[in-house]
Amino acid sequence: TTSKLLQDLEATITAGNRDFEKGYRAVWAVLQSGEEHLLPRFQAAVAALLARIKDPKAKLLQRKEAKAPTTLLVDAARAKPSFEVVVEELAALVPGAQLVMTRVGELDKEGNETSGLKKLQRVVEKSLLKPEGEGCGESDTVCDVVRAMLGVKDFGGGTTIVEGLVKLDEEGVVEILRQKDRFFEIPSPGGWRDLMIN
């Protein structure tokens, strides 16, 4: 039956998460012991980042017109070139930082030019996954249409990037609206750890 199939799928996902979590916890323990001297400065930088957020508890929303996914994508396309410049500047602060970002005009696997944005299908999917009565089908809470990931070899590099972002916020170049500290505060259910910033 469908119910049995769903129970089996849920059990499989739970078991997979548990296995990943064991691996992530082991890596995290090694990082904490090997980089213990770097952690206080990183945590201070994250605290400074949090202090820049005007209302840390506020629910992030795009402008009301962005409830329509196509409007959200148009807004994102306008912001994307400036976003690329900022992220590339942050990456340049740390030698060896790995920047993962699809750029405007990059070619995909089939050789087609990309927008560098989250695909419309995924924006619609995220909008439809919202609970009934909480704007199901509206895309104004989708905040990762324009995105990038910066990887660094240690917490010293992470500190430099966070401090650079705080400086850009102080100068009015960017406005930090939200952060999720999945290193120390809220690790993901599977054990993945990072610092997510909007």
C-alpha positions in Angstrom: 0.0 0.0 0.0 1.0 3.6 -0.3 1.2 4.0 3.5 3.7 1.1 3.7 5.7 2.5 0.8 5.9 5.9 2.5 6.9 4.3 5.8 9.7 2.3 4.1 10.9 5.5 2.3 11.0 7.4 5.6 12.9 4.7 7.3 15.5 4.6 4.5 15.9 8.4 4.6 16.3 8.3 8.4 18.9 5.5 8.2 20.9 7.4 5.5 20.8 10.6 7.5 22.0 8.7 10.6 25.0 7.3 8.6 25.9 10.7 7.1 25.6 12.3 10.6 28.2 9.8 12.0 30.7 10.8 9.3 30.0 14.5 9.6 30.4 14.3 13.5 33.7 12.6 13.1 35.0 15.2 10.7 33.6 18.0 12.9 35.5 16.6 16.0 38.8 16.6 14.0 38.2 20.2 12.9 37.4 21.4 16.4 40.5 19.8 17.9 42.9 20.7 15.0 41.7 24.3 14.7 40.9 25.1 18.3 43.1 28.2 18.1 41.1 29.6 15.2 37.6 29.0 16.6 37.3 32.0 19.0 38.0 34.6 16.2 35.6 32.8 13.9 32.9 32.8 16.5 33.6 36.5 17.2 33.2 37.3 13.5 29.9 35.4 13.3 28.7 37.4 16.4 29.7 40.6 14.6 27.8 39.4 11.6 24.7 38.7 13.7 24.9 42.1 15.3 24.6 43.7 11.8 21.2 42.1 11.2 18.5 44.6 12.1 15.8 42.0 13.0 17.3 38.5 13.3 13.9 37.0 14.0 12.2 38.5 11.0 10.9 36.3 8.2 12.7 37.1 5.0 10.4 38.2 2.3 10.9 39.6 -1.2 8.8 42.6 -2.3 5.1 41.7 -2.5 5.2 41.6 -6.3 7.8 38.8 -6.1 5.0 36.4 -4.9 4.9 35.6 -8.6 7.9 33.4 -9.5 8.5 35.2 -12.8 8.8 38.5 -11.0 11.1 37.0 -8.5 13.3 35.7 -11.3 13.4 39.1 -13.0 14.4 40.8 -9.7 17.1 38.1 -9.3 18.4 38.6 -12.8 18.9 42.3 -12.1 20.8 41.6 -8.8 22.9 38.8 -10.2 25.8 40.8 -11.8 26.4 42.9 -8.7 26.2 39.7 -6.5 28.9 38.1 -8.6 31.2 41.0 -8.1 30.7 41.0 -4.3 31.2 37.2 -4.0 34.3 37.2 -6.2 35.8 40.0 -4.1 35.1 38.0 -0.9 36.7 34.9 -2.4 39.8 36.9 -3.4 40.4 37.7 0.3 41.5 34.2 1.0 44.1 32.5 -1.2 42.9 29.1 -2.3 39.2 29.8 -1.5 36.9 27.7 -3.7 34.0 29.7 -5.2 31.1 27.6 -6.5 28.7 29.8 -8.4 27.1 29.6 -11.8 27.8 32.8 -13.6 25.6 34.7 -16.0 26.4 33.4 -19.5 28.1 30.2 -18.4 27.5 27.1 -20.5 25.7 24.1 -19.1 26.4 20.5 -19.8 24.6 20.7 -23.1 26.4 23.8 -24.2 23.5 26.2 -23.6 24.0 29.6 -22.0 22.7 29.8 -18.4 21.3 32.7 -16.4 23.1 31.6 -13.3 19.8 31.6 -11.4 17.9 28.9 -9.7 15.7 27.3 -12.3 12.0 28.4 -12.4 10.8 24.8 -11.9 12.7 24.7 -8.5 11.3 28.1 -7.5 7.8 26.9 -8.2 8.4 23.6 -6.4 9.7 25.4 -3.2 6.7 27.8 -3.4 4.3 24.8 -3.6 5.9 23.0 -0.7 4.8 25.8 1.7 2.0 24.7 4.0 -1.6 25.5 3.1 -2.6 28.9 4.4 1.0 30.1 4.5 1.3 31.4 1.0 1.4 28.0 -0.8 2.3 28.8 -4.4 3.8 32.2 -3.6 7.5 32.7 -4.1 8.2 35.7 -1.9 10.0 33.6 0.7 12.4 31.9 -1.8 15.7 33.6 -0.9 18.3 31.6 -2.8 17.5 32.3 -6.5 20.9 34.1 -6.6 23.5 32.1 -4.6 27.1 31.0 -4.3 29.2 28.9 -2.0 32.6 29.7 -0.7 34.8 26.9 0.6 38.0 27.5 2.6 40.6 25.2 4.0 40.3 26.4 7.6 38.4 28.6 10.0 41.0 31.3 9.5 39.8 31.6 5.9 36.2 31.5 7.1 36.9 34.3 9.5 38.4 36.5 6.8 35.4 36.1 4.6 32.9 36.8 7.4 34.9 39.9 8.5 35.0 41.0 4.8 31.2 40.6 4.6 30.7 42.6 7.8 32.9 45.4 6.4 30.8 45.5 3.2 27.6 45.7 5.3 29.2 48.6 7.4 30.0 50.4 4.1 26.5 50.0 2.8 27.6 47.8 -0.2 25.4 44.9 1.1 22.8 44.5 3.8 23.0 41.3 5.8 19.4 40.1 6.5 19.8 36.6 8.0 22.5 34.0 8.9 22.2 30.4 10.0 25.3 29.2 11.9 25.2 25.5 11.2 28.7 25.0 12.6 27.8 25.8 16.3 24.2 26.7 16.5 22.0 24.5 14.3 23.7 21.7 12.4 21.5 20.3 9.6 19.7 17.0 10.3 22.2 15.0 8.3 25.2 16.7 10.0 26.2 19.1 7.3 27.9 22.2 8.8 28.2 25.7 7.2 27.4 29.3 7.7 24.5 30.4 5.5 24.1 34.1 4.9 21.4 36.1 3.1 
